[in-house]
């Protein structure tokens, strides 16, 4: 199982691999274009889900099943649902007015950045392996992949071990960041303490009577 | 006895190497077998759903001392078929303010995850046909149980988009309720599944079943100490938005909830998805906690190793379908704040505590019980914090409360109140 991934650079991929790649690439591209072009935020969010599914299929095709499942659970199942939730709640589900530019000169800047990114990608594709961008993908990556990772649950075990040993600091920092974000959201979302609800009215009623 | 229980935690399970069908690569025989598996599973699931609808109506009628459907076919068995035919030939309505594309898409987004979950449920053992050996399971991916979680997370899109695209108020309220509810209970659901994964040491559904073989005392229900099963049942009932957690379609408050504007076969698809989900989730509960198709096999009968597991699987699944119907007949619907309290303040801390206990016992054997005081102390702290938080008024809050809390009974505001009753 594992060696098929590792030898991808040197051998020609089989027909099913090509078919899966073509189908999921088409799904990803259609979704990505949809995110950018659709005027309605809900349609854009749906296109994003489509792209995420396409990427998940590509992960499975590369035998990164765990990553694919996490991608669907976290991104499609939670984050985009929250996007939609906010869009529905705030009632911004109308077509955006794109005539007024809030930020002057952002369009030329966007075109310039697009050009630079595209040139970078093309340069990388010309000088290295075209799928991953790595200069070579033959052989284990930094010796992390051992024999045990060829069993299906070995992948998860490896990931967990790396996460709680080598990358423990990054993991803890992410956790702290998330907590800070939640606290920040609560602080930002709180109402100014203006007496406007029934409790303050009740207090006033007590005073007057 | 405790030692025996410990030994059940230590059994080396099947690591879930995937379906043996693909060992020799792809050829036409393999493709044919996969196609037949998919078609049979789909057909059986559809028939089972029709029977489930009939079963639910009959059982609930019995519990309410009514007769229930009794006209179409013997004991009303064909009632679902008649209803389905009616739904197909009914006029298809499109609301004026609907978002047409999403409105048409939503029912399919509801049905597809419901069908797909069944693909990873092991229904029986393995069969050898000629040179091909295959598992009685549509697909056995290495991340099987995560696939179930992913699909149950995706299922919310159907409900959510149906409510939004209808372009009217009640469906929108229903779908907002549904999405908040499903996201809230997903955490508890995931953590109770993690306890199962910890003792099974694999994410593959077939490996989880294999780890529970050799007698019912190896079932995760007993190995994990009953509580994860209870948490899972509560979370999955909320995830399915079945009674008593069916606030998304509370008739008294929301007319029909998210499917108010739907009619004809589009409504039928939502209906189908709901009952199909009930069956597939019963099957998932059986897989995770009740050993799936495991059971005593009488070797005297020829072929028993093939069909007895299927029989056990069906019996266990039907038992859980019955329990869901029983819930519906017996329990009144929760209020929305009660639902959120149960999910966030009780279920998530409880599943987290149990997960810690299981993990530490697996790591340190009986020394793992030192986690018990930790769990008890944090539970007391959490309870105290909840208690303080709920009794606090706005005046002595450190930071002003977010939103508005309605404490006590609603007060009648006089019409000529000085500040105008905008509450």
Interface residues (C-beta under 8 A of the other chain):
Chain A: X16 X40 X42 X43 X46 X49 X60 X65 X66 X68 X69 X70 X72 X73 X76 X77 X78 X81 X82 X84 X85 X88 X89 X93 X151 X152 X153 X155 X156 X186 X187 X189 X190 X191 X192 X193 X196 X197 X198 X199 X200 X201 X202 X203 X204
Chain B: X15 X16 X17 X18 X26 X99 X101 X102 X141 X142 X143 X146 X147 X149 X150 X153 X154 X156 X157 X160 X161 X164 X172 X175 X176 X179 X180 X182 X183 X186 X190 X201 X202 X203 X204 X207 X393 X394 X395 X399 X400 X401 X402 X403 X404 X406 X407 X411 X413 X417 X418 X419 X422 X423
